Amino acid sequence: MRQFTFADLFCGAGLFSEGFRSLGFRPSFAVDLDQRAVASYNRNVSPVAACGSVSLEIAMPSVDCLIAGPPCQGFSTLGRRDGADERNRLSAYLPTLANASGALIVVVENVPPFLASTHWEKMAAGFVRLGYKVQTMVLDAQDYGAPQRRARAFTIASKLGAIETPLKSSTKTTVSEVLRGIAPSDPLHVWPQPTALALERIKRIPAGGDKRDLMKSAPYLCPASWHALGAQATDVWGRMDANSPSNTLRCRFQNPSTGRYLHPTEDRVISLREGARLQGVPDRWRFEGDRSAVQRQIGNGVPVPLAAAVATSVHAALRLSQSAEAA
C-alpha cells in the first residue's frame, strides 16, 4: 500500500502537518507568508515549504489530501473579529486549488465562528460545485490527547463520502504531565525575566489564582484599569491549573496580561518549550526566529495530537478507497 501525500496551505511552522506526517502521510508541498515559520517547517517537518502568498497562481502538485488553516483573525472571538479583514477571503481560493491538486480529501481548519460566516458558505459552495461532499466538525483538543482546551472547527470536503469523526481519548492530559522533565539545557526552555513590579504580583498569586486574588490581597499593586474591568478578563495574570488541561494558548503566551500563562508553582510565565509541549510539539523541534516569532509559531498552530486524530480518520478513508480500487 503506497504512502499517501498531502499539501499544506497557510502551513505556519507545520504543527498541522506534523499531525498528518506522524500518521504516515508524506508532505509534498507547503506554503506560508511567514519566512521564519517556513524555515521552522523545513527544519522540523520536511524541506518542502516555500515562502509566499496563497493565491490561484500557485502551481499545485498532485496529492491525495490538501490541508489548510487560512487566517482566523477575522473570525476569532479573541481578536477584533473584523468581517472586513482582507484575509477572510483567502479561504475562497481553496476549492480551486484543491481541484488543481486532484486531492480526494480537503481539511480546512479554523475557529468555530468561521462556520457561521459568509466566507465559509462561499468556500463550501465552491467545493460542492466541484463534486466534494462537505461536512463540519468542531473538536476540542483536550478530547484528543492534547493538554489544552482549544476548540477548532474542521471543514472536510471529500470525494470519498463521509469521513468518520475521530474517536475521543479516554483520559485527559494535564499541565503537570507535560511540564515535567524538561532538560535545563533545552534552548527553548526560556522565559522573559519579569520586572520588579511584575515579580511582586506573580509571587502573590496563589495556586490556580489570577488577578482577582491580587486585587483582594494587594490592591496597591494593581492598575486602575483592573478595578474598572471588574469581573472581565479573569484569566489574565493567572496561574495554570496543574491538574487540568491548560486554557487556549495564544500567540503571546509569555505575557501574563494576555491569559492564564503563569507556571502552576514557579514565579514566572511558562517557557517556550513548555508552550510547545502544550501544543503537542515533539522536543526534537527547534524553531527559527526570535522569542516573539517562536511564540507566534507555537500559538498559531493546530495542537499536534488533534491534527493526528483528524489525520487518522482521513487516512482510514483513503486506505478504504485504495483497497476498493485494488479489489
Backbone bond lengths (Angstrom), bond angles and torsions (degrees), N, CA, C in turn:
res aa  C-N    CA-C-N  psi(-1)  N-CA   C-N-CA  omega(-1)  CA-C   N-CA-C  phi
1 M - - - 1.470 - - 1.531 109.13 -
2 R 1.337 115.96 125.31 1.465 118.81 -175.34 1.524 112.48 -72.78
3 Q 1.320 115.16 161.95 1.458 121.40 178.88 1.531 109.30 -80.53
4 F 1.317 116.50 132.21 1.458 120.40 179.51 1.527 110.07 -78.18
5 T 1.328 115.59 146.86 1.461 121.77 -177.59 1.524 110.73 -112.12
6 F 1.324 115.94 158.26 1.462 120.12 177.00 1.519 110.58 -149.75
7 A 1.324 114.97 159.06 1.465 123.34 171.76 1.516 107.58 -120.82
8 D 1.338 116.06 151.57 1.463 121.81 -176.76 1.526 109.03 -127.76
9 L 1.335 116.42 114.48 1.463 121.68 177.44 1.524 109.46 -99.88
10 F 1.329 117.61 140.68 1.467 123.71 -170.91 1.547 107.32 59.48
11 C 1.317 116.26 50.94 1.466 121.69 -166.95 1.516 114.82 -73.28
12 G 1.345 118.25 -20.34 1.462 119.03 -175.88 1.519 110.44 56.66
13 A 1.323 116.36 -144.86 1.462 120.95 -179.72 1.519 112.77 -79.62
14 G 1.347 117.60 -8.08 1.452 119.47 172.88 1.510 117.09 104.32
15 L 1.341 118.85 18.61 1.470 119.29 179.59 1.529 111.53 -65.79
16 F 1.329 116.72 -40.96 1.463 120.89 177.13 1.538 109.24 -61.41
17 S 1.324 115.78 -46.31 1.464 120.87 178.23 1.521 112.07 -60.81
18 E 1.323 117.05 -39.45 1.456 120.29 -178.10 1.522 111.22 -60.49
19 G 1.329 116.78 -36.97 1.452 119.65 176.93 1.519 111.48 -61.30
20 F 1.327 116.93 -41.22 1.466 120.84 178.62 1.532 110.68 -73.20
21 R 1.313 117.17 -41.88 1.472 119.92 179.41 1.528 110.89 -60.73
22 S 1.340 116.78 -37.84 1.463 120.51 -178.79 1.521 112.40 -66.84
23 L 1.344 116.77 -18.81 1.468 121.39 177.89 1.521 111.83 -93.37
24 G 1.327 117.12 4.78 1.456 120.33 176.84 1.509 115.23 102.00
25 F 1.335 118.36 -1.72 1.460 120.60 175.38 1.534 109.63 -70.56
26 R 1.323 115.80 148.99 1.468 120.20 177.62 1.531 109.70 -108.75
27 P 1.346 117.45 120.12 1.462 119.04 178.01 1.526 110.95 -70.01
28 S 1.340 116.25 131.31 1.461 121.54 179.83 1.519 112.24 -106.49
29 F 1.352 116.01 -28.98 1.460 120.14 -175.21 1.512 108.94 -162.62
30 A 1.324 116.84 144.83 1.465 122.29 175.58 1.518 108.23 -150.37
31 V 1.328 116.36 151.90 1.464 119.68 -179.98 1.520 109.76 -149.13
32 D 1.334 115.05 144.04 1.461 122.18 176.04 1.512 108.44 -158.61
33 L 1.326 115.60 154.66 1.463 121.12 -178.17 1.530 112.75 -80.23
34 D 1.330 117.39 -19.34 1.464 122.62 -176.92 1.530 109.49 -85.94
35 Q 1.318 115.64 110.20 1.466 120.78 -175.04 1.528 112.09 -61.77
36 R 1.340 117.17 -39.32 1.464 119.56 -178.74 1.527 111.32 -71.09
37 A 1.336 116.78 -36.51 1.457 119.64 176.29 1.526 110.60 -64.79
38 V 1.318 116.77 -40.56 1.467 120.83 177.44 1.523 110.44 -61.34
39 A 1.340 116.71 -41.00 1.467 120.21 178.03 1.526 110.79 -62.56
40 S 1.337 116.94 -38.69 1.462 120.55 177.29 1.527 110.63 -65.97
41 Y 1.325 116.68 -41.36 1.469 120.95 178.00 1.529 109.96 -58.10
42 N 1.326 115.71 -50.29 1.460 120.12 -176.73 1.526 112.35 -64.72
43 R 1.308 115.90 -29.77 1.467 119.80 179.89 1.522 111.95 -77.10
44 N 1.330 117.64 -37.71 1.461 120.78 -169.37 1.524 115.48 -106.00
45 V 1.319 117.43 -31.69 1.465 120.28 -175.77 1.519 110.64 -100.03
46 S 1.338 115.87 -65.58 1.463 121.91 -179.53 1.526 107.94 -170.54
47 P 1.326 118.84 143.52 1.469 120.82 -176.91 1.521 113.03 -78.90
48 V 1.333 116.17 56.91 1.475 120.19 -177.31 1.521 111.92 -120.32
49 A 1.331 118.13 1.49 1.466 121.15 -174.20 1.519 111.73 -88.38
50 A 1.330 115.38 144.01 1.456 122.30 177.60 1.523 109.14 -122.08
51 C 1.311 115.54 150.98 1.466 120.43 178.27 1.521 108.45 -92.43
52 G 1.323 116.16 123.30 1.450 119.76 179.47 1.512 111.83 172.00
53 S 1.310 115.57 175.36 1.461 121.80 179.64 1.525 110.42 -84.57
54 V 1.315 115.18 150.18 1.457 120.39 172.09 1.525 107.13 -83.57
55 S 1.322 115.36 118.41 1.465 120.47 -179.07 1.520 108.96 -146.84
56 L 1.319 116.04 171.87 1.457 120.70 -179.64 1.524 112.00 -71.51
57 E 1.349 116.87 -8.82 1.464 120.74 -179.64 1.526 112.28 -87.23
58 I 1.339 118.52 -4.36 1.457 121.03 -179.65 1.529 109.66 -63.55
59 A 1.330 115.18 133.70 1.467 120.08 175.42 1.525 107.83 -85.01
60 M 1.324 116.34 100.76 1.460 121.22 -175.18 1.529 110.97 -81.49
61 P 1.342 117.38 133.90 1.459 119.48 173.32 1.527 110.44 -77.26
62 S 1.300 116.82 165.16 1.461 120.76 175.38 1.529 108.88 -78.35
63 V 1.342 116.41 123.22 1.465 121.15 -177.87 1.523 109.93 -139.25
64 D 1.315 115.10 161.04 1.462 120.57 176.23 1.518 112.19 -79.01
65 C 1.338 115.87 -32.81 1.466 121.36 -173.17 1.520 109.84 -140.87
66 L 1.305 116.07 142.69 1.464 122.07 174.49 1.510 107.85 -119.66
67 I 1.335 117.27 129.76 1.460 120.99 174.62 1.520 108.33 -119.06
68 A 1.322 116.58 151.24 1.459 120.16 -176.37 1.518 110.43 -157.47
69 G 1.307 115.49 142.22 1.461 121.19 174.99 1.513 109.68 -128.66
70 P 1.351 118.09 74.33 1.462 120.52 -177.77 1.525 111.68 -59.33
71 P 1.322 117.74 156.37 1.475 121.19 -176.36 1.520 112.39 -51.56
72 C 1.336 114.97 137.39 1.470 119.79 -175.92 1.524 112.83 -109.67
73 Q 1.349 117.78 0.85 1.466 119.36 -173.51 1.526 112.82 -58.92
74 G 1.334 116.60 -30.33 1.461 119.49 -179.45 1.513 114.44 -74.88
75 F 1.359 116.60 -10.83 1.464 120.28 -176.28 1.524 112.91 -119.94
76 S 1.336 117.38 -19.90 1.452 121.00 -172.38 1.522 112.24 -65.78
77 T 1.333 116.28 136.24 1.461 121.23 177.24 1.516 110.79 -73.08
78 L 1.357 117.27 -12.88 1.459 120.84 179.67 1.519 111.56 -86.90
79 G 1.326 117.23 -15.63 1.451 120.56 -178.93 1.513 111.54 -108.40
80 R 1.346 115.03 -154.64 1.464 119.85 -178.44 1.526 112.53 -77.31
81 R 1.338 116.49 -16.98 1.466 122.47 -177.91 1.522 109.84 50.01
82 D 1.327 114.92 57.94 1.458 122.91 -175.76 1.528 109.64 -88.89
83 G 1.322 116.88 108.02 1.457 121.01 -179.82 1.511 113.00 -64.86
84 A 1.338 117.24 -19.95 1.460 120.77 -179.70 1.526 112.15 -93.10
85 D 1.324 118.32 1.22 1.465 121.96 179.64 1.529 108.60 -55.30
86 E 1.317 116.48 124.00 1.458 122.25 -175.89 1.531 112.17 -59.01
87 R 1.338 116.52 -28.50 1.466 119.86 -178.26 1.526 112.83 -69.83
88 N 1.328 117.31 -18.06 1.469 120.36 -178.31 1.534 112.13 -59.66
89 R 1.332 116.58 -33.06 1.464 120.29 -173.45 1.525 112.72 -74.97
90 L 1.335 117.63 -11.62 1.466 119.50 -174.53 1.522 112.47 -63.09
91 S 1.326 117.47 -26.79 1.464 119.78 179.82 1.530 111.54 -63.72
92 A 1.326 117.70 -22.77 1.466 121.19 -178.38 1.524 112.16 -68.13
93 Y 1.348 117.70 -19.19 1.457 120.79 178.85 1.528 112.29 -75.11
94 L 1.321 117.06 -20.76 1.460 120.17 -168.08 1.530 114.46 -62.53
95 P 1.341 121.00 -42.99 1.470 118.61 178.57 1.526 112.69 -57.77
96 T 1.326 117.40 -44.35 1.466 120.54 -179.58 1.521 111.03 -63.27
97 L 1.320 116.82 -43.78 1.470 120.74 -179.26 1.521 111.07 -68.31
98 A 1.336 116.75 -36.62 1.467 119.96 177.05 1.522 110.28 -63.90
99 N 1.315 115.87 -42.76 1.463 120.46 179.83 1.527 110.61 -63.02
100 A 1.329 116.28 -39.67 1.471 120.71 179.67 1.526 111.56 -65.36
101 S 1.327 116.88 -30.57 1.465 121.03 -178.60 1.526 112.93 -84.67
102 G 1.331 116.14 -14.98 1.455 119.79 -176.14 1.515 113.22 74.01
103 A 1.329 117.54 15.42 1.471 121.12 -177.53 1.522 110.92 -60.34
104 L 1.318 115.60 133.20 1.459 121.12 177.02 1.525 111.60 -81.36
105 I 1.325 115.94 -27.76 1.467 121.53 179.93 1.524 108.94 -135.78
106 V 1.319 116.20 136.54 1.467 122.85 176.65 1.521 108.00 -123.11
107 V 1.331 116.50 134.14 1.463 121.47 178.03 1.520 108.07 -121.67
108 V 1.321 116.65 116.66 1.467 122.32 -179.84 1.522 108.26 -111.17
109 E 1.306 116.52 122.16 1.467 122.27 -177.44 1.519 110.09 -106.51
110 N 1.340 116.32 140.11 1.456 120.21 177.29 1.527 108.55 -164.61
111 V 1.326 116.69 -175.12 1.457 120.89 176.12 1.529 108.97 -78.48
112 P 1.336 119.07 152.68 1.469 121.19 -177.58 1.527 115.33 -53.01
113 P 1.353 121.05 -39.04 1.472 118.67 -179.39 1.529 114.16 -61.26
114 F 1.327 117.26 -18.61 1.470 120.48 177.58 1.529 111.08 -57.22
115 L 1.334 116.59 -33.94 1.466 120.86 -176.67 1.522 112.67 -66.97
116 A 1.320 117.42 -19.17 1.468 120.94 -179.50 1.527 112.27 -99.91
117 S 1.321 116.84 10.15 1.462 120.44 -175.32 1.528 112.14 -96.33
118 T 1.318 116.09 159.31 1.465 120.75 175.16 1.531 110.22 -68.08
119 H 1.338 116.62 -26.53 1.466 120.04 178.84 1.525 110.15 -66.99
120 W 1.339 116.41 -38.98 1.471 118.74 176.27 1.524 109.96 -65.31
121 E 1.326 117.42 -42.84 1.466 121.07 -179.25 1.528 110.88 -59.47
122 K 1.319 116.02 -41.58 1.466 119.90 179.92 1.522 110.43 -66.19
123 M 1.328 116.27 -43.14 1.460 120.56 179.50 1.530 110.94 -63.74
124 A 1.332 116.47 -46.76 1.463 120.71 -178.65 1.524 111.15 -61.97
125 A 1.321 116.59 -41.52 1.460 120.15 178.83 1.522 110.96 -62.58
126 G 1.330 115.90 -36.42 1.460 120.30 177.52 1.520 111.80 -63.34
127 F 1.320 116.59 -41.30 1.465 120.06 177.42 1.532 111.14 -64.69
128 V 1.322 116.54 -43.57 1.470 120.76 -178.62 1.531 110.62 -61.01
129 R 1.325 116.68 -41.95 1.480 120.20 179.88 1.528 111.74 -61.18
130 L 1.340 115.94 -26.94 1.463 120.45 -178.41 1.527 112.50 -93.42
131 G 1.319 116.44 7.37 1.457 119.65 174.50 1.509 116.06 93.54
132 Y 1.319 117.18 11.47 1.463 120.70 177.69 1.527 110.52 -88.98
133 K 1.301 116.21 146.00 1.468 121.78 168.88 1.528 107.12 -92.06
134 V 1.327 117.17 129.74 1.473 121.33 -174.20 1.521 110.65 -108.69
135 Q 1.317 116.33 131.49 1.464 122.23 174.40 1.520 108.79 -138.46
136 T 1.309 116.42 160.61 1.463 120.65 -179.84 1.527 110.17 -128.69
137 M 1.325 114.58 152.48 1.459 122.28 175.21 1.528 107.99 -140.81
138 V 1.310 117.04 136.30 1.463 121.26 170.48 1.521 106.25 -110.44
139 L 1.327 115.86 114.28 1.458 122.10 -173.74 1.513 109.83 -120.38
140 D 1.335 116.13 143.74 1.461 121.95 178.10 1.521 108.43 -104.35
141 A 1.322 116.34 127.02 1.471 121.15 -175.19 1.519 112.81 -56.67
142 Q 1.342 117.62 -31.75 1.461 119.82 -178.05 1.531 111.91 -65.16
143 D 1.326 117.67 -20.11 1.466 121.81 179.82 1.525 112.42 -83.97
144 Y 1.331 116.81 -3.73 1.461 120.46 -175.10 1.529 112.75 -128.52
145 G 1.321 115.70 29.72 1.456 120.06 172.82 1.513 115.97 94.79
146 A 1.324 118.48 -6.78 1.464 120.16 177.81 1.527 109.50 -83.71
147 P 1.317 118.49 139.86 1.466 121.42 -179.97 1.521 111.63 -82.63
148 Q 1.313 116.59 48.58 1.465 121.13 -171.99 1.527 110.65 -155.98
149 R 1.331 115.57 136.36 1.458 121.02 172.56 1.532 107.94 -84.83
150 R 1.308 115.94 110.82 1.469 119.46 -176.06 1.519 108.43 -153.07
151 A 1.310 117.68 104.35 1.462 122.10 -179.88 1.526 110.01 -84.81
152 R 1.325 116.62 128.09 1.462 121.75 178.76 1.523 109.47 -131.07
153 A 1.321 114.80 145.67 1.462 121.08 178.25 1.524 109.46 -98.54
154 F 1.320 115.83 133.53 1.459 121.35 177.10 1.522 108.97 -119.98
155 T 1.320 115.48 122.64 1.453 121.70 172.25 1.520 106.51 -100.86
156 I 1.325 116.53 123.86 1.456 120.45 -178.24 1.526 108.27 -117.15
157 A 1.323 114.88 119.69 1.463 122.15 176.14 1.528 107.14 -106.23
158 S 1.311 116.28 120.28 1.463 119.99 -171.70 1.521 112.00 -131.70
159 K 1.321 115.80 140.30 1.461 121.91 171.07 1.523 110.60 -99.70
160 L 1.338 116.26 8.23 1.464 122.06 -178.62 1.528 111.62 -114.18
161 G 1.323 117.35 17.80 1.455 120.15 -177.77 1.517 111.42 87.79
162 A 1.313 116.36 -170.39 1.463 121.53 -176.12 1.528 111.19 -67.14
163 I 1.326 115.35 144.36 1.467 122.90 176.92 1.518 108.39 -101.13
164 E 1.310 116.89 134.04 1.463 121.31 -178.22 1.527 111.42 -66.17
165 T 1.334 116.81 140.03 1.461 121.18 173.00 1.530 108.61 -66.83
166 P 1.335 118.08 132.90 1.466 119.72 -178.34 1.531 111.89 -59.09
167 L 1.314 115.92 145.26 1.455 121.10 176.83 1.527 110.04 -73.26
168 K 1.319 116.70 137.64 1.456 121.05 179.71 1.524 110.59 -76.07
169 S 1.335 115.15 154.01 1.460 120.70 174.58 1.521 108.88 -71.87
170 S 1.321 116.45 152.58 1.472 120.56 -179.30 1.518 112.04 -80.23
171 T 1.333 117.78 -19.21 1.465 121.13 -178.76 1.520 110.16 -132.35
172 K 1.305 115.78 158.88 1.466 122.67 175.51 1.529 109.52 -95.80
173 T 1.316 116.83 143.27 1.459 122.24 174.76 1.522 108.41 -94.58
174 T 1.325 117.02 131.77 1.466 120.92 -174.89 1.528 112.16 -98.76
175 V 1.312 114.49 164.28 1.457 121.52 177.76 1.524 110.69 -57.94
176 S 1.332 117.93 -45.51 1.463 120.55 -176.35 1.524 112.05 -61.91
177 E 1.327 116.78 -33.00 1.469 120.23 -179.41 1.518 112.07 -64.03
178 V 1.313 117.54 -36.55 1.466 119.64 -175.37 1.525 113.69 -95.45
179 L 1.324 118.50 -15.98 1.465 119.57 179.85 1.521 113.25 -85.14
180 R 1.314 116.87 -14.57 1.470 118.24 -177.47 1.529 111.58 -84.02
181 G 1.328 114.72 153.97 1.463 120.61 171.03 1.509 116.60 78.22
182 I 1.326 118.69 20.39 1.468 120.59 177.41 1.527 108.60 -83.83
183 A 1.305 116.86 129.28 1.467 121.32 -179.50 1.523 109.95 -65.49
184 P 1.332 118.05 130.16 1.472 120.00 178.31 1.526 112.86 -57.33
185 S 1.337 116.30 -24.73 1.464 120.17 -178.36 1.533 112.75 -82.52
186 D 1.331 117.19 -6.07 1.465 120.41 179.46 1.526 108.51 -59.70
187 P 1.346 117.74 121.59 1.474 119.74 -176.97 1.523 114.14 -63.09
188 L 1.329 117.60 -17.49 1.462 119.87 177.83 1.528 113.00 -94.04
189 H 1.323 116.92 -2.46 1.469 119.09 179.21 1.529 108.71 -86.45
190 V 1.329 114.24 65.92 1.468 122.10 -176.69 1.519 109.10 -135.16
191 W 1.336 114.86 154.51 1.456 121.73 179.77 1.521 108.64 -151.39
192 P 1.326 118.70 156.22 1.470 120.76 -179.73 1.525 111.05 -71.01
193 Q 1.297 115.73 141.44 1.461 119.86 176.26 1.532 108.86 -76.84
194 P 1.317 118.03 127.26 1.469 120.21 -177.36 1.524 112.35 -71.96
195 T 1.317 115.43 155.38 1.458 120.06 172.33 1.529 108.60 -68.39
196 A 1.317 116.42 169.53 1.467 120.29 179.62 1.525 110.92 -59.30
197 L 1.330 116.75 -41.61 1.469 120.80 179.60 1.526 110.59 -65.98
198 A 1.334 115.86 -45.24 1.464 119.53 -179.79 1.527 111.20 -61.95
199 L 1.313 116.71 -39.86 1.467 120.05 179.78 1.520 111.17 -65.55
200 E 1.337 117.02 -38.75 1.468 119.90 177.15 1.525 110.70 -61.84
201 R 1.316 116.12 -39.63 1.463 119.77 178.43 1.531 110.34 -65.18
202 I 1.334 116.07 -49.68 1.471 120.84 -176.09 1.522 111.02 -58.95
203 K 1.327 116.70 -42.93 1.468 120.61 -177.84 1.525 112.68 -60.74
204 R 1.319 116.22 -26.88 1.460 120.22 -175.32 1.534 113.16 -93.42
205 I 1.327 117.07 -2.63 1.462 119.93 -179.89 1.525 109.02 -89.94
206 P 1.318 118.30 118.65 1.473 121.51 -175.49 1.530 112.33 -75.41
207 A 1.309 116.55 173.19 1.468 122.09 177.45 1.528 109.61 -55.24
208 G 1.320 116.53 127.33 1.456 121.74 -179.58 1.516 114.27 74.15
209 G 1.318 117.34 1.25 1.462 121.04 -176.15 1.517 113.49 -86.81
210 D 1.338 115.03 -178.85 1.461 120.48 -178.74 1.525 108.89 -157.14
211 K 1.312 116.66 -162.18 1.460 120.98 -173.95 1.525 112.50 -60.66
212 R 1.334 117.66 -25.53 1.462 120.41 -179.33 1.530 110.98 -64.77
213 D 1.325 116.45 -36.76 1.462 120.03 177.24 1.521 110.46 -66.77
214 L 1.328 115.81 -39.08 1.458 120.95 179.84 1.526 110.75 -67.37
215 M 1.314 116.91 -37.18 1.459 120.89 179.38 1.523 111.55 -64.90
216 K 1.339 116.03 -29.33 1.462 120.31 178.37 1.518 112.37 -81.79
217 S 1.337 116.12 -43.60 1.469 119.64 -172.82 1.516 113.45 -86.73
218 A 1.320 117.62 -30.10 1.470 120.37 -177.17 1.521 109.77 -146.55
219 P 1.329 117.79 66.52 1.474 120.82 -176.78 1.522 113.11 -59.41
220 Y 1.322 117.69 -23.65 1.465 120.85 -179.51 1.534 112.06 -70.59
221 L 1.337 116.95 -14.23 1.461 120.65 177.12 1.522 112.34 -91.27
222 C 1.326 116.05 -1.83 1.468 120.56 -174.03 1.525 111.25 -106.56
223 P 1.325 117.65 136.53 1.464 120.19 177.40 1.528 110.61 -70.05
224 A 1.303 115.89 159.01 1.466 121.29 -178.60 1.527 111.55 -59.77
225 S 1.339 116.91 -30.78 1.471 120.25 -178.24 1.518 111.53 -62.19
226 W 1.331 118.48 -32.68 1.460 120.89 178.54 1.525 110.33 -63.03
227 H 1.307 115.78 -45.03 1.466 120.11 -179.15 1.527 110.38 -67.76
228 A 1.338 116.22 -34.41 1.462 119.80 179.66 1.533 111.50 -68.42
229 L 1.338 116.15 -35.20 1.468 120.44 -179.73 1.521 112.59 -74.33
230 G 1.315 116.09 -26.64 1.460 120.39 178.58 1.516 112.76 62.60
231 A 1.326 117.11 -118.92 1.459 122.12 -175.01 1.527 112.86 -83.73
232 Q 1.327 118.37 3.34 1.457 120.10 179.69 1.527 110.94 -80.82
233 A 1.326 116.58 157.08 1.465 123.24 176.09 1.524 111.70 49.74
234 T 1.321 116.29 54.09 1.471 120.74 -174.17 1.521 113.62 -74.70
235 D 1.327 118.39 -15.87 1.461 119.81 -179.04 1.525 113.72 -80.57
236 V 1.326 117.36 -18.17 1.453 118.24 -175.83 1.524 110.98 -66.46
237 W 1.308 115.29 147.90 1.461 122.45 -174.89 1.539 109.03 52.43
238 G 1.327 114.87 45.90 1.458 119.34 -178.21 1.516 111.90 -115.66
239 R 1.329 114.93 148.73 1.469 120.35 174.95 1.530 109.38 -87.85
240 M 1.322 115.87 141.65 1.456 120.51 174.39 1.520 109.62 -67.90
241 D 1.317 115.69 146.67 1.458 121.94 175.02 1.524 107.67 -82.87
242 A 1.323 117.25 115.96 1.461 121.56 -175.78 1.518 112.71 -62.26
243 N 1.318 117.76 -26.90 1.461 121.62 -172.18 1.525 113.93 -100.15
244 S 1.323 116.95 14.46 1.466 121.64 179.79 1.521 109.30 -138.20
245 P 1.327 117.84 166.16 1.469 119.18 169.32 1.526 108.66 -63.21
246 S 1.307 116.64 155.22 1.460 120.48 179.89 1.522 110.75 -75.89
247 N 1.333 115.60 169.41 1.449 119.89 169.59 1.532 108.76 -74.51
248 T 1.322 117.12 175.21 1.464 121.09 -177.89 1.517 111.35 -61.85
249 L 1.318 115.32 130.23 1.461 121.49 178.99 1.522 108.78 -81.29
250 R 1.311 116.46 126.24 1.460 120.79 177.74 1.517 109.82 -103.92
251 C 1.328 116.29 -178.76 1.466 121.20 -172.81 1.529 113.84 -78.75
252 R 1.324 116.94 -5.38 1.479 120.46 177.71 1.524 108.51 -127.88
253 F 1.335 115.23 51.61 1.458 119.41 -173.34 1.524 113.43 -74.64
254 Q 1.323 118.02 -2.40 1.464 119.57 174.66 1.529 111.80 -99.72
255 N 1.320 115.33 15.91 1.461 121.17 174.47 1.528 107.37 -115.40
256 P 1.332 119.09 112.08 1.473 120.54 -175.61 1.521 114.01 -63.59
257 S 1.327 117.67 -16.64 1.465 119.45 -179.67 1.523 112.43 -82.81
258 T 1.361 118.00 -0.81 1.456 120.16 -179.52 1.526 113.28 -105.04
259 G 1.331 117.98 -4.21 1.460 118.52 -179.77 1.518 112.57 167.60
260 R 1.331 115.42 -170.03 1.468 121.83 -178.45 1.523 108.55 -87.80
261 Y 1.332 114.91 77.73 1.461 120.41 -172.75 1.527 113.76 -120.66
262 L 1.320 117.24 14.62 1.460 119.78 174.47 1.519 109.39 -80.66
263 H 1.318 116.04 142.56 1.467 121.81 178.00 1.526 109.17 -57.22
264 P 1.342 118.74 144.33 1.472 120.41 -177.84 1.519 114.88 -57.00
265 T 1.342 117.33 -34.10 1.472 119.65 -175.17 1.519 113.98 -128.23
266 E 1.310 118.30 -25.42 1.469 120.93 -178.10 1.521 110.37 -92.66
267 D 1.336 115.63 154.12 1.466 120.63 -175.29 1.529 110.78 -88.77
268 R 1.331 114.49 72.37 1.465 121.99 -178.51 1.521 109.23 -167.90
269 V 1.331 114.96 167.54 1.464 119.18 169.98 1.523 108.16 -80.07
270 I 1.320 117.13 166.31 1.454 119.88 179.01 1.531 110.40 -68.40
271 S 1.312 115.87 155.51 1.463 121.32 179.19 1.523 110.87 -81.28
272 L 1.321 116.10 169.27 1.461 120.55 176.22 1.531 110.62 -60.82
273 R 1.319 116.94 -41.57 1.467 119.71 179.33 1.522 111.07 -65.70
274 E 1.325 117.29 -39.21 1.462 119.71 177.57 1.524 110.42 -63.73
275 G 1.338 117.39 -40.02 1.453 120.46 175.76 1.520 111.09 -62.46
276 A 1.326 116.47 -42.12 1.461 120.68 178.92 1.525 110.88 -62.57
277 R 1.320 117.13 -40.67 1.468 120.19 179.00 1.528 111.58 -65.38
278 L 1.329 116.69 -35.66 1.465 119.46 177.18 1.526 111.17 -65.16
279 Q 1.320 116.97 -21.24 1.463 122.27 176.04 1.531 111.33 -94.88
280 G 1.328 116.94 2.24 1.461 120.04 178.65 1.513 114.53 77.56
281 V 1.330 117.23 18.24 1.469 121.53 -178.70 1.530 109.78 -77.50
282 P 1.325 118.83 131.01 1.470 120.84 178.62 1.528 112.12 -61.16
283 D 1.314 116.65 147.15 1.467 121.05 -179.34 1.523 112.98 -64.77
284 R 1.341 117.89 -18.48 1.461 119.80 179.37 1.525 112.21 -71.02
285 W 1.346 117.16 -14.58 1.456 120.17 -176.67 1.522 111.67 -70.91
286 R 1.326 115.40 140.57 1.460 123.16 170.82 1.522 107.86 -127.00
287 F 1.311 116.80 128.35 1.461 121.35 -177.52 1.526 110.61 -96.17
288 E 1.324 115.07 148.75 1.457 121.77 177.70 1.525 110.02 -94.82
289 G 1.343 116.25 142.68 1.455 120.29 177.29 1.515 113.02 111.97
290 D 1.338 115.97 175.76 1.457 120.80 -179.81 1.526 110.12 -79.20
291 R 1.328 116.20 -180.00 1.465 120.69 -174.58 1.525 111.73 -60.10
292 S 1.314 117.92 -39.30 1.456 121.27 179.65 1.529 110.47 -64.82
293 A 1.334 116.93 -42.38 1.462 121.25 -179.99 1.524 110.92 -65.22
294 V 1.332 116.10 -39.95 1.466 119.81 -179.43 1.528 110.55 -66.21
295 Q 1.333 117.01 -40.80 1.466 119.79 176.10 1.524 111.20 -57.11
296 R 1.334 116.68 -44.15 1.467 120.36 -179.72 1.529 110.72 -63.77
297 Q 1.312 116.62 -43.28 1.460 120.11 -178.66 1.524 111.66 -63.39
298 I 1.325 115.93 -38.96 1.463 119.98 178.91 1.536 110.11 -72.26
299 G 1.334 116.11 -51.15 1.463 120.47 -175.20 1.510 114.27 -66.84
300 N 1.327 118.31 -26.08 1.467 121.98 -178.26 1.523 113.17 -81.53
301 G 1.320 117.13 -12.12 1.457 119.84 -171.14 1.522 114.62 -83.57
302 V 1.332 114.69 162.62 1.464 121.63 170.43 1.522 106.93 -80.70
303 P 1.332 120.04 130.13 1.461 119.85 177.02 1.529 110.31 -52.31
304 V 1.315 116.30 129.87 1.467 120.63 -173.92 1.532 112.66 -56.61
305 P 1.349 119.91 -43.13 1.470 118.51 178.91 1.528 113.30 -62.09
306 L 1.331 117.26 -34.39 1.460 120.48 177.29 1.527 110.07 -68.78
307 A 1.330 116.43 -43.64 1.458 120.45 177.58 1.526 110.77 -60.09
308 A 1.335 116.17 -40.58 1.462 120.48 -179.80 1.521 111.55 -66.26
309 A 1.333 116.84 -35.62 1.465 120.61 178.63 1.523 110.30 -63.92
310 V 1.338 116.67 -44.11 1.464 120.56 177.66 1.527 109.70 -65.13
311 A 1.331 116.20 -41.39 1.467 120.55 179.62 1.527 111.63 -61.09
312 T 1.325 117.35 -33.43 1.462 121.47 178.30 1.526 110.72 -60.26
313 S 1.325 116.64 -45.19 1.464 120.82 179.52 1.522 111.58 -67.36
314 V 1.332 116.90 -39.61 1.464 121.07 179.01 1.528 109.96 -65.85
315 H 1.316 116.04 -43.48 1.464 120.94 -179.51 1.531 110.57 -61.34
316 A 1.332 116.81 -41.25 1.465 121.10 -179.73 1.527 110.94 -61.49
317 A 1.336 117.27 -41.70 1.468 121.22 179.42 1.518 111.45 -66.27
318 L 1.327 117.20 -41.95 1.453 120.96 179.56 1.530 110.40 -67.23
319 R 1.313 116.17 -40.88 1.470 120.17 179.83 1.530 111.17 -64.26
320 L 1.324 116.05 -41.40 1.471 120.33 178.61 1.520 110.51 -63.07
321 S 1.343 116.69 -41.55 1.457 120.85 178.98 1.521 111.01 -64.97
322 Q 1.318 116.53 -41.73 1.465 121.06 179.41 1.527 111.62 -64.08
323 S 1.329 115.35 -39.63 1.465 119.91 179.01 1.527 110.66 -65.60
324 A 1.343 116.00 -38.69 1.457 120.56 179.98 1.525 110.81 -65.80
325 E 1.336 117.07 -37.88 1.450 121.17 179.18 1.526 111.07 -66.96
326 A 1.339 115.84 -35.87 1.459 121.03 -177.10 1.523 112.41 -75.87
327 A 1.335 116.36 -21.69 1.478 120.70 -176.04 1.533 111.89 -71.44
